[in-house]
Amino acid sequence: MTTHPCVQDDFLQTLVKDQTTVNVFLVNGIRLSGQLAGFDQFAVLLESGPGVQLVFKHAISTVMPVDGRGSGTRPDRRTDG
């Protein structure tokens, strides 16, 4: 079986590396805004204003860059050959 990159990890890592401002929509409809400081298997760290929030992934419905496009390239569209 071949290994495939984890789309979620690649997407989140790009947002962390580029310090992209994001909107995080929770399953209950609440919108949180800030920059992702880090993540693991179960949670993301969201920096906004003077503080950092630990948001559990099971409560997140959508993560979207504020500019609406996202940064970097899609993992399924490699340009390296």
Buried (B, 14 or more C-beta within 10 A) or exposed (E): EEEEEEEEEBBBBBBBEBEBBBBBBBEEEEEBEBBBBBBEEEBBBBBBEEEEBEBEBEEBEEBBBEEEEBEEEEBEEEEEE
